[in-house]
Amino acid sequence: MGRLFGTDGVRGVANADLTAEMALGLSVAAAHVLAEAGTFEGHKPTAVVGRDPRASGEFLEAAVVAGLASAGVDVLRVGVLPTPAVAYLTGVLGADLGVMLSASHNAMPDNGVKFFARGGHKLADELEDRIESVYDEHRTGAPWDRPTGAGVGRVRTYSEGFDRYVAHLIAVLPNRLDGLKIVLDEAHGAAARVSPEAFTRAGAEVITIGAEPTGLNINEGCGSTHLDKLKEAVVSHGADLGIAHDGDADRCLAVDHTGDEIDGDQILAVLALAMRERSVLRSDTVVATVMSNLGFKLALEREGLTLIQTAVGDRYVLEEMKEHGYALGGEQSGHVIILDHATTGDGTLTGLMLAARVAQTGRTLRELASVMERLPQVLVNVPDVDRTRVGDSAELAAAVAEAERELGSTGRVLLRPSGTEQLVRVMVEAADIDQARSVAGRLADVVKSTLG
């Protein structure tokens, strides 16, 4: 059996890969690993449980709640809320763990189980491995230690979660959004109520699309992975900007008043300058992944800011931020972490902060984002090769070195073995798109010939 936990919890097709039995078992295992230290005389550990609107979330939530309560954990059900809301409530309520049922930007048939430790923090690999080990041990026959009588957990609905989270978002804004017209694309997801409420309370005129979740339409042709409808709506309504979330609203991408996309790198650049101006960008440093556009790095350098890059995945960005106390980090995909106010990527918070910068400066989002010029980026997937040998081939290393000499200081080469498939990703950036394509094609051929 392969490792259950991926880069963001356990995911799969609901009721096929991710079953009710698995969700229940993982929850019991998580209770044993994460909540045992919260148990002492007169107190039972507590868990916060939320979900996105997927139909499968209804039965999976029931399984998770049953598993936790059967393990002696009191459960606070917060209902349909974004992933960052569940993380925030786990921390502010002093819960021993949090559980979010969502498959983020994935299509509706998928779902996932994501755990948070005390404080609302994502789990380290070591904790995930312990949960999986306990789950496997009992899945193969070892009995659970089950409480009885008054020892079982109690379950109640925590209806205050919505207002408490929205109030938190408004409280941390540096200024109001009065005078802005904003289109919000909620991806028929977890932020369909939260995000419009927060932007409206902050003073913006709000127009919503993708805000009618049925349980079956999450991410369907809308949200941060499908921006065309948002672009059209922003232009047709004469809005100042548009904000797009994914299914669980831990991402934010934007659209300027002309309908052009503003990606995660550009959002980070805008927020970095705003935070430096308020003296809250600690060490004048931003953390991003190696997939960030080279134009982002060059823009920060021009502004006298430092960029630290990590492996791909917001969890690695977060680990670097926590270890060194940095305040801002994220990914090109729109996962943006503002660590003073959130323990994970928060799409609603990011959108609010971006809009606040527009309102505060009186400049358009297009002007603000122009601090960074996105260099052409070409990505080629080379399948059916031995991804484990990427770092061992002298011929491949020589080809990369030659490509880097050709591109000079305004280009970049990145070879990434896939984490799940036998393929290697070749990414090339250059000042000219034709040059980027040419170099990427040549390197892809070398990868195929040397590793195939």
N, C-alpha and C positions, 0 to 999 in steps of 0.2 A: 504494500500500500504506500503510495507516494505521500509527501507532506500535504496535509489538508490546508494549512494556512498559506495563502498567497501574500502578495504585497499589501493587501488591505482586507484581512479577515478571510473567512471561508466563503467561497462563492460557487454557484453552479446553477443548473436548471432546477427550479423549485419542483419538488415532489418527484424528481428523478435522481439528480446528483445530490441535491440538498433536500433531505426528507425531514418529516416531523420527528422521526426517531433520532436522526442525527442532531437536529437542533436541540432536542431535549437532552441528549447525552452530552453534547458540548457544553450546554448550560450547567449541568450538574458538575462536569469536570472543572469548568471555570469557577464555579462556586467553591469547590474544594481548593483550588489554587489561589484565587484572588481574594476570597472572603474569609478564609480561616483565621487570619490575623485580626479580623474585625469582631470575632466572637469572644465575648467574655461574660461573666456572670451578670445577668439582668439585661443583656443586650444581644440582639441578633443582628447579623450583617444585613445591609440593605443594598438593593440594586435598582437602578433606573433603567427602564426598558421603553424604547421608542421604535418607530418604523416609518418607512415611506409608504405611499398609498397602494403599492402593488397588491393585487388580490391575494396572492400567495402569502403576503405578510400577515394576513389574518390568522391562518392556521399555524404559521411558523411562530408568530408571537404567542399564541396559546401554548405551543410546545415549550418555548423558552420560559415562559412564566411558570408553567407546571414544573419544569426541571428545577428552576431556582427555588421555588417554594418547597418542593420535595426535599431539597438539600438544606432546608432550614433558613433560607434567605427571604426577608421581607421584600416585597416587590412594589415599586411605584411605577405604574403604567402611565406614560405621558402621551401616548397616542401617536398620531402622525405629526412628526416634527423633523427638521433637518438634522443630519448627523452632528454638526457642531452644536446644536441646541442640546442634544442628549449628552454630549461631552461637557458642555457648560453646566448643565443641571447636575450631572454626576459630581462635579467639583463643588458647586455652591451648596448642594444639599448634604455634602459630607458622606456620600454613598461609598460603599466599598468597591463597587464595580458598576459599569454601565454596559448596556447591550443595545446595539442598533441593527435593525433588520433592513437591509438595503443592498442592491447591487449597483448603486451609484448611477453611472451613465449607461449601463448595460440595458439591453432590450427587456421588455416586460416579462418574458418567461423566466428570466434569471432572478435569483435573489441571493442574499448573503447574510452572514452573521458576523458582526464586528464587536469586539469587546474593548472596553476602556477600563483602565485601572483607577485606583483612588486619585482624585484630583482631575479626572477626565482625560487622562493621558493615554495615548496609544501604547500597546504592549510591545515590549522588547521581544526579540526573537526567542530569548531564553524562556520567557513566560509563555509564549505561544507553544513552544516545544513541550513545556511541562503540562499544559492543558491537553495537548494532543496525546501525550504519553498516558495521562490518567484516563482520557477517553478511550484510547485503544485497549488499555488494560481491562477496563470494565466491559467494553464491547465484546471482548473475547471470553467473558464468563465470570470474572471476579465480581463479587457482590459489592454494591454501594453500601456505605455506612449511612443508614437512613434514620433521621429523627422521627419521633412519634409524639402524639399528644400535643402539648403546648410547644414542642420543639419545632414543628413545621412552620414554614414561612407564611405570612399573611400577605394578601394582595389587595391593593387599593388603587384607585385612579387618582392621579395627581393632576387635576385640571388647571392648576395655577402655572404650569410650566410654560404655556404659550405667552402669557402676559409677562412673566418673569424674564423670559429670554428677550422678548421685544424691548422691554424696559432697559435691559442691559445694553442692547445695541444702541439705543438712543442716548443712553448716558455716556457712552464713550466717544460719541461723535464730537469733533473739534468745533463744528459750526453747523447751523441748520441749512436746509436745502431749499428755502423759500425762493420762488421764482423759476425753478427748474421744472421742465416737463420731461418725464422719463418713462420709457416703455420697458416693462419688465416681462421677460419670457421665463415662466416658472417650470417649463418642461413637464407640465401636468404632474409635478412631483411634490416632494415634502415641504417645499417653501411656498406652496400656492396661496396659503393664508398669511404666513409669517412675513414674507418679503414685502408684499403690498402694504400691509399694516405698518411695518417699520418705516418704509419710505414715505408713506402718507403722514404718519406722526412726526416725521422729521421735516415736513413742510413742502414736499414735492407734489406736483400734479402728476398722478400716476395713471398710466394706461397699461392694462395687463393683457397678455396673450399666453396661451398654454397654461391657464390657471384653473382648469376644470377637470381635475383628476377623477377618473372613473374606476381606477384600479387596473384598467387594461390598456391605457393610452400613455403611460409614462415614457418620456423620451421619444415619443413617436413623431418624427419629423419636426421636432422643436427642441428648444433648450440649447445648451452650450455646444452640442455636437451637430446641430443643424441650425445655422444662423440666418438662413435666407429670409424666413418669415419675420424675424426681428429687424433685419435690415430694411425690409419693405415697410414695416410698421413705423419705424423711426422716421423715415423719409416722408411717408404719407401723412403722418400726424404732425410733422414739423417739430419733432421732439429735439431736445438738447443732446440726448444720448439714450442708449439702450443697454440693458443689463440682462445677461442670460445665465441661468443656473443649470445644473444637471439634476438628475433625479433626487439626490439626497442633499443638494445645495451646499456641497463643500467646495464647489468650483464657481468661478465667476469669469466670464468673458464679456467684452463690451463692444458697442458699436457707436461710432461718432455720428454727428448730425448729418453727415453726407452718406451714411450707410456703410462706411469702411470699418472692417474689423479691427479691434484693439485687443491684442492677445495678452497672455499672462506676463510675458517679458515687459511689454510696454506698460501694463498696469503697475508692475513692480517698480519700473523706472519713475513713473509719476508719483507713486506713494513714497518712494525713497526720498525724493526731493522735498515733498511735503513734510515728511517726518524729520528730515534734517533741519528744516526751517523751524520746526517746533522743538528742536533739541531732544528728540526722542529716538533718533536712529543711532543706537549705541555703537560705538567704535566706527561710525560712518561706514557700516558694512552691511551688505545684502548677501543672503545665501540662496543659491539656485543650483540646478543640476547641470550636468555636462551637456544637456540637450538645449540649453538656452542659446538663443541666437548670438552670434559674435557681435552683432550690432549693439546688443544689450551691454556686453562687457566694455566695448569701446565708449559707449555713452556714459557709463559710470566712471570710467577713467577720466574722461573729459571733465566730469563734474567733481573730480577729486574724491570719489567714493571707491570702496574696495568690494570686489566680488569674490566670494568663496564658492567653489563648485563641488557638488557631491555626486554620488551615483544617482541614477534615475529612480525617482520615487519620493513622494513627499515625506515619507517616514524618515528618509536619510537626511533630508533638509531639516526636519524638525530635530533630529538627534544632534546635528551640528549646532543648531541654534541654542538648544538647551544646554549643551556642554559648554559653550562659550558665552552665553548670555546675549546673543544677538536678537534684535527686535523684529526683523523683517526677512522673510524668505518665501520661496515658492517655485512654481513650475510654469513653463510656457503654456501648459494646458489649462491654467487658471486656478490651480490650487495655490492660494496665497495665505500665508500664516502671519498674523500680526500677534506676536507672542504675548504682548502686554495685555491683550484683551481676549485671546482665544488659545486653546490648547491644540487646535487642529486647523486645517483649512476651513475658512468660513466664507462662503460665497456671498451671503447677504451683507455681512460686515465689510467685506472687500468692496462690494458695490456701493455701499453707503459712504465709505471713506473716499472712493474715487469721485463720486458725485459731490461730496463735501469740498474736495479740492477744486472742482469746476466752479462751485458756488462761491467759494472763498476768493478765488483769483479773478473771476469774471472772464476767464479765457475759455475757449471751447476745448472740448476733450481732444479734438484733432490737433490744436495748437500744443496742448500739454504733452501729448504723446509724441510730438515731433522731436522731442529731446533725443529720441532714439530712432535710428534708421535701420529697419530690418534688412539684413543682407540676404540675398537669394540663398535658399537652403534646399538641397536635393537629397532625398532619402531613397536608397535602393536596397531592397531585401534580396539577399542571395540565399536561396533554399538549398537543401540537400547537400550541406557541407558539414565538416566536423568543426563545430563552433568551439570546441575545447582547445583547438590548436591556434587560435587567433594570435595569442601572445608568443608562440613558439616558432613561427615561420620567419626565417631570415629573408626570404624572397619577398614576403608580404611587408615586412618592416622596411625593406629598401624601397618598395613601391610607395609606401606611405611617406617616407622621408622625401622622396623625389617630388611627390604631389605637394607636400608642405612647402618645399623650396619654390615651386612654381606659383603657389598662391600667395606667398609672402605674408605680411602682417595683416592683410585684409581678407584672409581666407583661413579655413580650418578644416581638418579631416578628423572624423571620429568613426572607429570601428567598434561595434557593440554586438557581442554574441547574444542571441535571444536567451531569455531565462527559461523558456518553456518549449521551444521548438529547435530543430536542427537547421538553424539559419543564422546568418550574420547580417547585421544592418550596417550599411555604408552611408554615412552622412557627410556631405561636403557643403561648405559655405564658401561663397566668393562674391566679389563685388559685381560680377557679371553672371547672369543666370546660365548663359551658354557655356562659360568656362566651368561653372559648377557641375553642369550636366556631363560635360566631357570628362572631367576628372573623376566624377563618381562612376561613370561607365567603365573607364579604364581600370579603376580599383576593383569594381565588381568582377571584372574579368579575371583579375589576378587572384581574388579571393576564390573564385570558382575553380581556377586551374590549380591552385596550391592546396586548397582544403577540400576539394570535391572528391 
